[in-house]
Amino acid sequence: MIHHVLGLFTHPDQEWKEIRGEDESISHMYLTHTLILAAIPAVSAFIGTTQVGWVIGERAPVMLTVESALWMTMMSYLAMLGGVAVMGAFIHWMARTYDANPSMAQCIAFATYTATPLFIGGLAALYPHLWLGMIIGTAAICYTVYLLYVGLPTFMNIPSDEGFLFSSSVLAVGLVVLVAIMAFTVIVWGLGVGPVYTN
C-alpha cells in the first residue's frame, strides 16, 4: 500500500498502470488499503477535538467530550468507507459506457487511491484550526481532482478525451455523495445525536 501512496505523489501516471495490473479482491482491498487510509482523518479528528480543541479569541479551547467525539468518529469513518464503495460501484457501472471492463475490486481500488490525498490531508484535524484546515483541505481536493483526471484514462485504458468526460462524471457523482453525507449528518444531528462540548 505505502509504495502506491508514495508513487501517486511522485509519478502518478506510472503508478496508475501498476495499480491497474493488480488483481485484488474487494475484501483484501478494504482490509489492506481502504480501512487504513480512511482511519487517518477519523482518528486525527478524534484526537484533535478531544485533546486540542478550537481556540476562539482569548477563551479556553472548546473540545468535545470523548463519548461525543467517539460517536462522531465512528459515523464519519463509516461514511468514508461507504463513500468509497459507492464511488467504486459508480465507476464500475459507468465503465461500460466507455468500453472499459475493470473488475469491481479494481474500481474500488481506484476510488480509494484517488481519495488518498483527502485521507492524508485529514492529518490536519490533529490541530483543528480553521485556516490550517482550509489550506490543507483545498490542496488535498485539488490533488485528488488531479489524480482523477490524470489517472482515469490510464487506469481504464481509454482515450484522454473520453477520460475527461468519464472523470467529470465521477467528480459530479462524488459531489452528490458528499452532499448526501452532509444531509444525513444534519438529519442525525436533528434527532439529537450531535456534538457535546466540554465547556
N, C-alpha and C positions, 0 to 999 in steps of 0.2 A: 504494500500500500504506500509506504513512505516514498519509495523511488518514483511512483507515479505522481504523487503530490508535488515532489520537487521538480519533476520533469514538466509538469503543467505550468510551472512558473519560469522555467529556464528554456525549454524548447517544446512548446505545446503541440505544434503540428506533428512532430515526430512521435511525441508521447501518445497522441490520439491513435496513431496507427498501431502502436504496441498494445494499447488497451483494447482496440478493436479485435486484435488477433487472439486475445484470451477468451477462454470458454469457461466461465464460472457459473455455478448455479445461483439462483436468487438468494437462497439461504446463506450460501458461502459469501456472496457479495455483501449482504446485510451484516453478517457476523464479523467479517474482517475489514469492512470499509465503512458502510453507512452508519452502523451503530456507534462506531468510534468517532467519526467526524462530527456527527450530529450532537454528540455529547459535549463537544468543546464549548459551543455557546451556552448550552443549558447549564453546565457546571460552572462556567465563568460567571453567568448571571446570578446563580445561587450564591456564590462566594461574594460577588460584588454587592449584591443587595442586602446580604445579611452581615457582612463583616466591614465593608467600607461605607456604603450608603451614599446618598446625594447630599451635597452641601449647597444650601440655599442662603446666600448672604453670610451673615455672621452667626447664624444659628447652628446648633449641633447637627451632625449628619442625620438624615432621615433614612431609616433602614426598615426592612421588612422583618416580620417575625419569622423564625425558622420554619414553623409549620406552614405559613402562608407562602413563603418562598419555595418550599419543597413541593407544595401542590402546583404552583405555577411552573416550576422547573419541569415536573413530570408532564404537565399538559403541553408545554412548548416543545419538549423532546418528542412526544408522540405526534404532535402536529408536524414537526420537521420530517419524521420518518414517514408519516402519511403523505406529506407533500412530495417527497422523493418518489414514492410508489405511484402516486397519481401522475406525476410528470413522466416517469418511465413508461407507464401504461399509455399515456397520450402519444409519446414519441413512437412507441411500438405500433400503435394504431395508425398514426399519420404516415409512417414509413412506407406503407403500401401504396400511398398516393404517388410516391416518388420512385417506385420500383426498387426500393431497398428491402432487404429481408433480414434484419437483425433479430436476434432472439430477445425475449422479454428481459432476460438477465443482462444482456448487453445494453439494452435501453435503460435499465435501472442503473447500471454502471455509469453510463453516460450522464444521466441525471445527477448521480452522486458526485462524480468528478467535476461536472460543470458547476455545482454548488460549492465546491471546495473553498474558493475564496470567501464566500459568505460564512461558512463554518469556521474557518480560521480567523476571519475578522471578528468573530464572536468573542475572541480573547479580550477585546476592548471592554467587554462587560465586566471584567475584573475591577475596573475603575470606572464606575458609572458616571461619567461626566458628559454633559450634553454635546459640547463641541468635539471632544475626542470621538464620541460615538458617531457623530455626523461625518467627520472627516474619514474615519476608517470605514464606516458603513458605505459612504459614497465610493471610495476607492474599491471596496470589495464588490459592490454592484457593478461598477464599470468593468472590472476584470472578469467577472462572471459573464457579463454580456459578450465581452471579447472572446472568452473561451467558447461560448455558444456559437458565435458566428464563424470563428476560425475552425472549431472542431467538428461541427455537424457535417459539412461537406466531406471532410476527410473520414470521419467515423462511418458515415453512411455510404461512402464511395459514390457520391453523386456530383454532378457539375456544380460549380460555385454559384451560378445564377439560381438554380433550384435550391441549393443550400441556403441562400439568402432568404428565399420565401419560406422554406421549412423552418429556419431559425426564427424568423419573425413570428410565425405561428406559435412556436414553442414559447417564445417570450410573452406573447399575448396570453396564452394559457397560464403561464407562470404568474402573471399579474392577477389573473382571475382567481387562481388558487390562493395567492396572498391576501386578496380582498376577502375571500371566503373564510380564511383562517381568522382574519381580524373581526369579521362579522360574528363568527362563532364565539370569539373571545368576549365581545360586547354582550352577547346573549347570556353567556355563562356568568359574567360579572353582574348582569341584571338579575340573575337568580340568587345573588348574594354570595357567590363564590369569588370574591375579588381580593385584592391585596389588603393585608392588615399591617399597619405600621407600628413600630415600637414606640414612637413618640409623636 
